[in-house]
Amino acid sequence: MTENGKKSASAMALDALDRIAHHEAECGKRWAEATSELKHLSEQVAAHGKRWERLAWLLVASLVAVATAIFSRTLS
């Protein structure tokens, strides 16, 4: 500090660099957390999609079976 209580330009620059470094560290942590969460969500969506696809095939197969049964009764 100078004699009138103000910081010198180099001291302010060093403080700014320290704040920037702290900010970059925090952003890096948040980015890692966000990336991890997105990967986890992607895995959950894929698993959820597989379950719904299985259910859709079951529904389609059931409807085809019912339609075939109705059609065969209608013909006989």
SULCOR-V262180 format. One record per residue. N is the residue number from 1. RES is the residue in one letter. PHI is phi in radians with two decimals (999 if undefined). Layout:
# SULCOR-V262180
N|RES|PHI / N|RES|PHI
This chain:
# SULCOR-V262180
1|M|999 / 2|T|-1.44 / 3|E|-1.20 / 4|N|-1.66 / 5|G|1.62 / 6|K|-1.65 / 7|K|-1.38 / 8|S|-1.35 / 9|A|-1.09 / 10|S|-1.20 / 11|A|-1.18 / 12|M|-1.15 / 13|A|-1.14 / 14|L|-1.13 / 15|D|-1.09 / 16|A|-1.11 / 17|L|-1.10 / 18|D|-1.12 / 19|R|-1.13 / 20|I|-1.11 / 21|A|-1.10 / 22|H|-1.12 / 23|H|-1.11 / 24|E|-1.10 / 25|A|-1.12 / 26|E|-1.11 / 27|C|-1.13 / 28|G|-1.08 / 29|K|-1.13 / 30|R|-1.11 / 31|W|-1.10 / 32|A|-1.11 / 33|E|-1.11 / 34|A|-1.13 / 35|T|-1.10 / 36|S|-1.11 / 37|E|-1.13 / 38|L|-1.13 / 39|K|-1.13 / 40|H|-1.10 / 41|L|-1.10 / 42|S|-1.08 / 43|E|-1.12 / 44|Q|-1.13 / 45|V|-1.13 / 46|A|-1.11 / 47|A|-1.13 / 48|H|-1.13 / 49|G|-1.10 / 50|K|-1.11 / 51|R|-1.10 / 52|W|-1.17 / 53|E|-1.15 / 54|R|-1.06 / 55|L|-1.11 / 56|A|-1.12 / 57|W|-1.12 / 58|L|-1.10 / 59|L|-1.11 / 60|V|-1.10 / 61|A|-1.09 / 62|S|-1.12 / 63|L|-1.12 / 64|V|-1.13 / 65|A|-1.11 / 66|V|-1.13 / 67|A|-1.11 / 68|T|-1.13 / 69|A|-1.11 / 70|I|-1.12 / 71|F|-1.12 / 72|S|-1.20 / 73|R|-1.24 / 74|T|-1.17 / 75|L|-1.31 / 76|S|-1.61
